[in-house]
């Protein structure tokens, strides 16, 4: 009987050591980009600082046309809430939640977004258009 209790305790410890992956994945999801930088009048440097380098850039009559592709992630509170939920579920299920939580976090890794931005001759946003939004893989 003692061996069964010891084996059960050892199993619980090992499961808890194994758990935590969904919590880690939730806290390390991509961060939410501030799309306010796409408003007319915003400096090109601020757009690049927020969205990263453009994947395509060409000089046009008005100034410059660039394509940005980025992953639109999640805000701090959404990431923290998901991590808290996974951690709580791990505790209450003795780590078994990881079989569900890890694939869920793997699938919810943000939306891939492509945006075309036209800058005027002074390097300020003239207009922006969303070209595509790819939903998270399922």
Residue frames as a rotation matrix with the C-alpha (Angstrom) as fourth column:
UNK 1
0.564 0.826 0.000 0.00
0.826 -0.564 0.000 0.00
0.000 0.000 -1.000 0.00
UNK 2
0.418 -0.500 -0.759 2.85
0.173 -0.776 0.607 2.38
-0.892 -0.385 -0.237 0.83
UNK 3
-0.631 -0.687 0.360 4.41
0.448 0.056 0.892 1.72
-0.634 0.724 0.273 -2.56
UNK 4
-0.061 0.701 0.711 1.18
0.981 -0.089 0.171 2.72
0.183 0.708 -0.682 -4.31
UNK 5
0.825 0.349 -0.444 1.03
0.472 -0.858 0.203 6.02
-0.310 -0.377 -0.873 -2.38
UNK 6
0.016 -0.917 -0.399 4.70
0.098 -0.396 0.913 6.71
-0.995 -0.053 0.084 -3.11
UNK 7
-0.623 -0.190 0.759 4.18
0.724 0.229 0.651 5.92
-0.297 0.955 -0.005 -6.80
UNK 8
0.400 0.856 0.328 1.15
0.905 -0.426 0.008 8.25
0.147 0.294 -0.945 -6.90
UNK 9
0.710 -0.206 -0.674 3.11
0.205 -0.854 0.478 11.05
-0.674 -0.477 -0.564 -5.26
UNK 10
-0.396 -0.916 0.064 6.02
0.246 -0.039 0.968 10.56
-0.885 0.399 0.241 -7.65
UNK 11
-0.311 0.381 0.871 3.63
0.950 0.133 0.281 10.64
-0.009 0.915 -0.403 -10.61
UNK 12
0.757 0.638 -0.143 2.13
0.646 -0.763 0.019 13.93
-0.097 -0.106 -0.990 -9.41
UNK 13
0.332 -0.723 -0.605 5.57
0.042 -0.630 0.776 15.51
-0.942 -0.283 -0.178 -9.00
UNK 14
-0.622 -0.600 0.503 6.67
0.483 0.212 0.850 14.40
-0.617 0.771 0.158 -12.47
UNK 15
0.070 0.737 0.672 3.46
0.989 -0.138 0.048 15.68
0.128 0.661 -0.739 -14.05
UNK 16
0.854 0.243 -0.461 3.91
0.365 -0.911 0.195 19.06
-0.372 -0.334 -0.866 -12.37
UNK 17
-0.124 -0.952 -0.281 7.52
0.075 -0.291 0.954 19.27
-0.989 0.097 0.108 -13.58
UNK 18
-0.591 -0.028 0.806 6.28
0.765 0.295 0.572 18.48
-0.254 0.955 -0.153 -17.08
UNK 19
0.461 0.869 0.182 3.55
0.887 -0.446 -0.115 21.09
-0.019 0.214 -0.977 -16.85
UNK 20
0.170 -0.343 -0.924 4.07
0.296 -0.876 0.380 24.77
-0.940 -0.338 -0.047 -17.38
UNK 21
-0.695 -0.456 0.556 4.51
0.630 -0.013 0.776 24.65
-0.347 0.890 0.296 -21.12
UNK 22
0.084 0.806 0.586 1.11
0.899 -0.315 0.304 26.25
0.430 0.501 -0.751 -21.86
UNK 23
0.742 0.111 -0.661 1.81
0.503 -0.744 0.440 28.93
-0.443 -0.659 -0.608 -19.25
UNK 24
-0.253 -0.931 -0.263 5.19
0.324 -0.338 0.884 29.66
-0.912 0.138 0.387 -20.84
UNK 25
-0.616 0.058 0.786 3.69
0.788 0.025 0.615 29.71
0.016 0.998 -0.061 -24.33
UNK 26
0.476 0.875 0.091 0.90
0.860 -0.484 0.162 32.08
0.185 0.001 -0.983 -23.25
UNK 27
0.639 -0.264 -0.722 3.31
0.281 -0.795 0.538 34.59
-0.716 -0.547 -0.434 -21.75
UNK 28
-0.418 -0.895 -0.158 5.62
0.079 -0.209 0.975 34.44
-0.905 0.395 0.158 -24.77
UNK 29
0.294 0.578 0.761 3.00
0.893 0.118 -0.435 34.96
-0.341 0.807 -0.482 -27.47
UNK 30
-0.532 -0.482 0.697 3.69
0.731 -0.677 0.089 37.87
0.429 0.556 0.712 -29.85
UNK 31
-0.564 0.295 -0.771 2.82
0.471 -0.652 -0.594 41.29
-0.678 -0.698 0.229 -28.46
UNK 32
0.457 0.834 0.308 0.08
0.810 -0.247 -0.532 43.46
-0.368 0.493 -0.789 -29.85
UNK 33
-0.624 -0.646 0.441 1.26
0.778 -0.565 0.273 46.03
0.073 0.514 0.855 -32.39
UNK 34
-0.167 0.517 -0.840 0.08
0.312 -0.780 -0.542 49.62
-0.935 -0.352 -0.031 -32.07
UNK 35
-0.205 0.153 0.967 -1.68
0.971 0.155 0.182 50.15
-0.122 0.976 -0.180 -35.39
UNK 36
0.742 0.419 -0.524 -2.14
0.414 -0.900 -0.133 53.84
-0.527 -0.119 -0.841 -34.62
UNK 37
-0.229 -0.904 -0.360 1.22
0.037 -0.378 0.925 54.31
-0.973 0.199 0.120 -36.35
UNK 38
-0.570 0.066 0.819 -0.64
0.790 0.317 0.525 53.76
-0.225 0.946 -0.233 -39.64
UNK 39
0.518 0.777 -0.357 -2.58
0.658 -0.629 -0.414 57.02
-0.546 -0.020 -0.837 -39.27
UNK 40
0.499 -0.299 0.813 -1.81
0.649 -0.493 -0.580 59.78
0.574 0.817 -0.052 -41.77
UNK 41
0.707 -0.313 0.634 1.00
-0.417 -0.909 0.017 62.06
0.570 -0.277 -0.773 -40.63
UNK 42
0.862 -0.410 0.299 3.01
-0.087 0.461 0.883 59.44
-0.500 -0.787 0.361 -38.71
UNK 43
0.197 -0.898 -0.394 6.75
-0.951 -0.273 0.147 59.45
-0.240 0.346 -0.907 -39.39
UNK 44
0.534 -0.069 -0.843 8.12
-0.493 0.784 -0.376 56.47
0.687 0.617 0.385 -41.35
UNK 45
-0.554 -0.831 -0.036 10.67
-0.411 0.311 -0.857 55.75
0.724 -0.461 -0.514 -38.59
UNK 46
-0.477 0.457 0.750 7.86
-0.817 0.085 -0.571 55.23
-0.325 -0.885 0.333 -36.08
UNK 47
0.631 0.694 -0.346 6.10
-0.775 0.576 -0.259 52.81
0.019 0.432 0.902 -38.45
UNK 48
0.195 -0.659 -0.726 9.31
-0.314 0.659 -0.683 50.80
0.929 0.362 -0.078 -38.85
UNK 49
-0.716 -0.480 0.506 9.95
-0.597 0.045 -0.801 50.85
0.362 -0.876 -0.319 -35.10
UNK 50
-0.142 0.766 0.627 6.49
-0.849 0.232 -0.475 49.38
-0.510 -0.600 0.617 -34.41
UNK 51
0.787 0.616 -0.026 5.98
-0.514 0.633 -0.579 46.99
-0.341 0.469 0.815 -37.36
UNK 52
0.194 -0.798 0.571 9.55
0.329 0.601 0.728 46.11
-0.924 0.047 0.379 -38.29
UNK 53
-0.674 -0.553 -0.490 11.31
-0.283 -0.419 0.863 46.53
-0.683 0.720 0.126 -41.61
UNK 54
0.346 0.821 -0.455 9.17
-0.785 -0.013 -0.619 46.52
-0.514 0.571 0.640 -44.74
UNK 55
0.103 -0.256 0.961 9.17
0.270 0.937 0.220 43.36
-0.957 0.237 0.166 -46.86
UNK 56
-0.039 -0.105 0.994 8.91
0.998 -0.053 0.034 45.47
0.049 0.993 0.107 -50.03
UNK 57
0.193 0.049 -0.980 9.70
0.310 -0.951 0.013 49.10
-0.931 -0.307 -0.199 -50.73
UNK 58
-0.224 -0.265 0.938 9.47
0.975 -0.055 0.217 51.11
-0.006 0.963 0.271 -53.93
UNK 59
-0.746 -0.062 -0.663 9.66
0.118 -0.992 -0.040 54.74
-0.655 -0.108 0.747 -54.89
UNK 60
-0.053 0.797 0.601 6.41
0.995 0.096 -0.041 56.05
-0.090 0.596 -0.798 -56.39
UNK 61
-0.134 0.066 0.989 5.26
0.529 -0.839 0.128 59.44
0.838 0.540 0.078 -57.62
UNK 62
0.745 0.565 0.355 3.86
0.002 -0.534 0.845 60.48
0.667 -0.629 -0.399 -54.24
UNK 63
0.341 -0.656 0.673 6.93
-0.940 -0.260 0.223 59.36
0.029 -0.709 -0.705 -52.28
UNK 64
-0.775 -0.613 -0.152 7.32
-0.592 0.789 -0.165 55.74
0.221 -0.038 -0.975 -51.20
UNK 65
0.469 0.877 -0.106 5.11
-0.791 0.470 0.391 52.64
0.393 -0.100 0.914 -51.13
UNK 66
-0.690 -0.720 0.070 5.99
-0.653 0.579 -0.489 49.89
0.312 -0.383 -0.870 -48.66
UNK 67
0.416 0.731 -0.541 4.51
-0.329 0.675 0.660 46.55
0.848 -0.097 0.522 -47.65
UNK 68
-0.517 -0.484 0.706 4.77
-0.833 0.095 -0.545 45.46
0.197 -0.870 -0.452 -44.01
UNK 69
0.306 0.554 -0.774 4.04
-0.173 0.832 0.527 41.93
0.936 -0.027 0.350 -42.84
UNK 70
-0.690 -0.475 0.546 3.87
-0.590 -0.069 -0.805 41.25
0.420 -0.877 -0.233 -39.11
UNK 71
-0.425 0.546 -0.721 2.17
0.596 0.769 0.231 39.10
0.681 -0.332 -0.653 -36.51
UNK 72
-0.187 0.478 0.858 -0.55
-0.603 -0.745 0.284 40.90
0.776 -0.464 0.428 -34.58
UNK 73
-0.699 -0.214 -0.682 -0.29
0.304 0.775 -0.554 39.40
0.647 -0.595 -0.477 -31.15
UNK 74
0.347 0.838 -0.420 -2.00
0.670 0.092 0.736 39.95
0.656 -0.537 -0.530 -27.83
UNK 75
0.324 -0.136 0.936 -2.03
-0.449 -0.893 0.025 42.63
0.833 -0.428 -0.350 -25.14
UNK 76
-0.687 -0.696 0.209 -0.38
-0.465 0.200 -0.863 42.21
0.559 -0.690 -0.461 -21.74
UNK 77
-0.359 0.612 0.704 -3.63
-0.856 0.085 -0.510 41.53
-0.372 -0.786 0.494 -19.92
UNK 78
0.665 0.586 -0.463 -4.79
-0.733 0.633 -0.251 38.91
0.146 0.506 0.850 -22.42
UNK 79
0.045 -0.742 -0.669 -1.46
-0.288 0.632 -0.720 37.08
0.957 0.225 -0.185 -22.18
UNK 80
-0.800 -0.350 0.488 -1.40
-0.532 0.036 -0.846 37.28
0.278 -0.936 -0.215 -18.39
UNK 81
0.033 0.913 0.407 -5.01
-0.947 0.159 -0.279 36.09
-0.319 -0.376 0.870 -18.14
UNK 82
0.658 0.164 -0.735 -4.35
-0.530 0.794 -0.297 33.11
0.535 0.585 0.610 -20.37
UNK 83
-0.364 -0.877 -0.313 -1.21
-0.251 0.416 -0.874 32.22
0.897 -0.240 -0.371 -18.41
UNK 84
-0.660 0.190 0.727 -3.11
-0.748 -0.081 -0.658 32.46
-0.067 -0.978 0.196 -15.13
UNK 85
0.470 0.882 -0.047 -5.89
-0.877 0.460 -0.141 30.27
-0.103 0.107 0.989 -16.48
UNK 86
0.428 -0.368 -0.826 -3.40
-0.315 0.796 -0.518 27.61
0.847 0.481 0.225 -17.70
UNK 87
-0.655 -0.737 0.167 -1.52
-0.379 0.128 -0.917 27.68
0.654 -0.663 -0.363 -14.40
UNK 88
-0.337 0.635 0.695 -4.72
-0.893 0.017 -0.450 27.26
-0.298 -0.772 0.561 -12.40
UNK 89
0.680 0.601 -0.420 -5.92
-0.717 0.664 -0.210 24.48
0.153 0.444 0.883 -14.68
UNK 90
-0.040 -0.792 -0.609 -2.54
-0.324 0.587 -0.742 22.75
0.945 0.168 -0.280 -14.29
UNK 91
-0.785 -0.265 0.560 -2.82
-0.591 0.049 -0.805 22.81
0.187 -0.963 -0.195 -10.51
UNK 92
-0.043 0.885 0.463 -6.41
-0.882 0.185 -0.434 21.54
-0.470 -0.427 0.773 -10.42
UNK 93
0.853 0.354 -0.383 -5.74
-0.507 0.737 -0.448 18.76
0.124 0.577 0.808 -12.95
UNK 94
0.547 -0.739 0.394 -2.32
-0.072 0.427 0.901 17.83
-0.834 -0.521 0.181 -11.55
UNK 95
-0.415 -0.824 -0.385 -0.70
-0.387 -0.223 0.895 18.81
-0.824 0.520 -0.227 -14.85
UNK 96
-0.346 0.316 0.883 -3.09
0.672 0.741 -0.002 16.94
-0.655 0.593 -0.469 -17.13
UNK 97
0.635 0.615 -0.467 -4.37
0.176 -0.704 -0.688 20.25
-0.752 0.355 -0.555 -18.56
UNK 98
-0.214 -0.829 -0.516 -1.12
-0.464 -0.379 0.801 20.48
-0.859 0.411 -0.304 -20.55
UNK 99
-0.638 0.024 0.770 -2.49
0.533 0.736 0.418 17.90
-0.556 0.677 -0.482 -23.00
UNK 100
0.399 0.828 0.394 -5.14
0.908 -0.297 -0.295 20.50
-0.127 0.476 -0.870 -23.94
UNK 101
0.754 -0.023 -0.656 -3.46
0.170 -0.959 0.229 23.83
-0.635 -0.284 -0.719 -23.09
UNK 102
-0.271 -0.956 -0.115 -0.24
0.047 -0.132 0.990 23.35
-0.961 0.263 0.080 -25.04
UNK 103
-0.543 0.096 0.834 -1.91
0.825 0.246 0.509 22.64
-0.156 0.965 -0.212 -28.41
UNK 104
0.603 0.798 -0.008 -4.34
0.791 -0.599 -0.125 25.52
-0.104 0.069 -0.992 -27.81
UNK 105
0.537 -0.479 -0.695 -1.48
-0.041 -0.837 0.545 27.96
-0.843 -0.264 -0.469 -27.22
UNK 106
-0.542 -0.750 0.380 0.35
0.325 0.230 0.917 26.57
-0.775 0.621 0.119 -30.24
UNK 107
-0.202 0.567 0.799 -2.67
0.978 0.080 0.191 27.32
0.044 0.820 -0.570 -32.42
UNK 108
0.825 0.565 -0.027 -3.34
0.564 -0.818 0.113 30.80
0.041 -0.109 -0.993 -31.00
UNK 109
-0.044 -0.961 -0.274 -0.08
0.867 -0.173 0.467 32.44
-0.496 -0.217 0.841 -32.01
UNK 110
-0.256 0.015 -0.967 -1.47
-0.058 -0.998 0.000 35.68
-0.965 0.056 0.256 -33.46
UNK 111
0.739 0.559 0.376 -2.71
0.402 0.082 -0.912 36.81
-0.541 0.825 -0.165 -36.84
UNK 112
-0.465 -0.854 0.235 -0.33
0.692 -0.184 0.698 37.41
-0.553 0.487 0.676 -39.73
UNK 113
0.636 0.687 -0.353 -1.16
0.399 -0.683 -0.612 40.82
-0.661 0.248 -0.708 -41.22
UNK 114
-0.451 -0.707 0.545 0.06
0.876 -0.235 0.421 42.52
-0.170 0.667 0.725 -44.41
UNK 115
0.552 0.571 -0.607 -0.35
0.487 -0.812 -0.322 46.27
-0.677 -0.118 -0.727 -44.82
UNK 116
-0.052 -0.513 0.857 0.51
0.931 -0.335 -0.144 48.63
0.361 0.790 0.495 -47.69
UNK 117
0.413 0.096 -0.906 1.64
0.577 -0.797 0.178 52.07
-0.704 -0.597 -0.384 -46.57
UNK 118
0.288 -0.303 0.908 2.15
0.793 -0.456 -0.403 55.04
0.537 0.837 0.109 -48.87
UNK 119
0.075 -0.391 -0.917 4.43
0.763 -0.570 0.305 57.75
-0.642 -0.723 0.256 -47.52
UNK 120
0.975 0.221 0.034 4.55
0.197 -0.778 -0.597 61.29
-0.106 0.588 -0.802 -48.85
UNK 121
0.502 -0.822 0.268 7.75
0.215 -0.182 -0.960 63.03
0.838 0.539 0.086 -49.98
UNK 122
0.099 -0.433 0.896 8.46
-0.797 -0.574 -0.190 64.04
0.596 -0.695 -0.402 -46.36
UNK 123
-0.712 -0.419 -0.564 8.36
-0.111 0.860 -0.499 60.42
0.694 -0.293 -0.658 -45.12
UNK 124
-0.719 0.562 0.410 5.01
-0.539 -0.079 -0.838 60.68
-0.439 -0.824 0.360 -43.39
UNK 125
-0.673 0.541 0.505 2.11
0.573 0.813 -0.107 58.24
-0.469 0.217 -0.856 -43.76
UNK 126
-0.841 0.468 -0.273 -0.22
-0.539 -0.679 0.498 59.42
0.047 0.566 0.823 -46.49
UNK 127
0.339 0.940 -0.037 -2.49
-0.925 0.340 0.171 56.35
0.173 -0.023 0.985 -46.49
UNK 128
-0.794 -0.526 0.303 -2.49
-0.574 0.814 -0.090 52.73
-0.200 -0.245 -0.949 -45.41
UNK 129
0.254 0.846 -0.469 -4.45
-0.908 0.376 0.184 49.71
0.332 0.379 0.864 -46.57
UNK 130
-0.128 -0.216 0.968 -4.75
-0.590 0.801 0.101 46.27
-0.797 -0.558 -0.230 -44.98
UNK 131
-0.354 -0.101 -0.930 -3.97
-0.905 0.287 0.313 43.73
0.235 0.953 -0.193 -47.69
UNK 132
0.106 0.390 -0.915 -4.54
-0.124 0.918 0.377 40.50
0.987 0.073 0.146 -45.80
UNK 133
-0.106 -0.080 0.991 -5.19
-0.994 0.008 -0.106 39.06
0.000 -0.997 -0.080 -42.36
UNK 134
-0.210 -0.051 -0.976 -4.32
-0.271 0.963 0.008 35.40
0.939 0.266 -0.216 -41.91
UNK 135
0.659 0.550 0.512 -6.17
-0.659 0.094 0.747 33.83
0.363 -0.830 0.424 -38.99
UNK 136
-0.221 -0.736 0.640 -4.20
-0.914 0.386 0.127 31.71
-0.340 -0.557 -0.758 -36.52
UNK 137
-0.529 -0.020 -0.849 -3.73
-0.507 0.809 0.296 28.11
0.681 0.587 -0.438 -37.65
UNK 138
0.331 0.764 0.554 -6.18
-0.938 0.202 0.282 25.66
0.104 -0.613 0.783 -36.21
